[in-house]
């Protein structure tokens, strides 16, 4: 079994990094360079990073980015509008629903949103870059040799290996 490490990338440098010549997944040379989104919180600015991966992982990256974009552009805004509309309607119509029903509907929306986010996370590749806070991108399970070679291709301030 190959040894893997986690790689921390400065978010500000992510878009300009030179990708490694081998796959970050297993170190194989038969890989493709893909430009993928970095998964993060819904209101964070979108950033991208170029990585070398096998075609199956590239496909999972692409699907995860599409799901995140749908979540940010459609699901989250519709959920917020629905929750606000329910609250406003409840106030304007002077408690048109019993309070326990309003609370139950609100709780259902929150649980559905949490389960949806969890499902999206479970469908993405374990190697998909994830944003941690404002300044850091984490890539888990990078082939150790590829990670060390990748650091050599870029500025030491841009990439850090967590051994």
LINNOR-V463746 format. One record per residue. N is the residue number from 1. PHI is phi as a letter, one per 20 degrees, with the letter a starting at -180 (none if undefined). NEAR is the number of other C-alpha atoms within 12 Angstrom. Layout:
# LINNOR-V463746
N&PHI&NEAR / N&PHI&NEAR
This chain:
# LINNOR-V463746
1&none&7 / 2&f&15 / 3&e&19 / 4&c&24 / 5&c&25 / 6&e&29 / 7&d&35 / 8&d&33 / 9&c&42 / 10&f&33 / 11&g&34 / 12&f&22 / 13&e&24 / 14&g&35 / 15&f&24 / 16&d&21 / 17&f&27 / 18&e&26 / 19&f&31 / 20&f&34 / 21&f&30 / 22&d&28 / 23&f&34 / 24&f&44 / 25&f&38 / 26&c&27 / 27&m&29 / 28&f&21 / 29&e&17 / 30&e&16 / 31&c&23 / 32&d&26 / 33&e&25 / 34&c&29 / 35&d&26 / 36&c&34 / 37&f&34 / 38&d&40 / 39&f&42 / 40&b&32 / 41&f&21 / 42&g&22 / 43&e&17 / 44&f&20 / 45&f&19 / 46&f&25 / 47&c&29 / 48&c&30 / 49&b&33 / 50&e&31 / 51&c&38 / 52&d&37 / 53&b&36 / 54&f&26 / 55&g&19 / 56&f&19 / 57&f&29 / 58&g&29 / 59&f&22 / 60&f&27 / 61&g&37 / 62&f&26 / 63&f&23 / 64&f&32 / 65&f&31 / 66&f&22 / 67&f&27 / 68&f&34 / 69&f&26 / 70&f&19 / 71&f&28 / 72&f&25 / 73&e&16 / 74&c&17 / 75&f&22 / 76&f&26 / 77&f&19 / 78&f&17 / 79&f&26 / 80&f&20 / 81&f&16 / 82&f&21 / 83&f&24 / 84&f&18 / 85&f&18 / 86&f&26 / 87&f&23 / 88&f&16 / 89&f&17 / 90&f&22 / 91&f&16 / 92&f&12 / 93&e&13 / 94&l&13 / 95&l&16 / 96&f&16 / 97&c&18 / 98&f&14 / 99&g&16 / 100&f&13 / 101&f&16 / 102&f&24 / 103&f&17 / 104&f&16 / 105&f&22 / 106&f&23 / 107&f&16 / 108&f&17 / 109&f&24 / 110&f&19 / 111&f&15 / 112&f&17 / 113&f&24 / 114&f&18 / 115&f&14 / 116&f&21 / 117&f&26 / 118&f&14 / 119&f&16 / 120&f&26 / 121&f&27 / 122&f&16 / 123&e&23 / 124&e&29 / 125&f&29 / 126&f&23 / 127&e&37 / 128&f&42 / 129&f&40 / 130&c&39 / 131&e&32 / 132&d&19 / 133&m&18 / 134&e&20 / 135&d&21 / 136&c&26 / 137&d&35 / 138&d&33 / 139&c&36 / 140&e&27 / 141&m&29 / 142&e&39 / 143&g&31 / 144&g&28 / 145&f&27 / 146&f&33 / 147&f&39 / 148&f&28 / 149&f&25 / 150&f&33 / 151&f&27 / 152&f&21 / 153&e&19 / 154&c&23 / 155&f&18 / 156&f&20 / 157&f&19 / 158&e&27 / 159&c&34 / 160&c&28 / 161&e&30 / 162&e&19 / 163&f&17
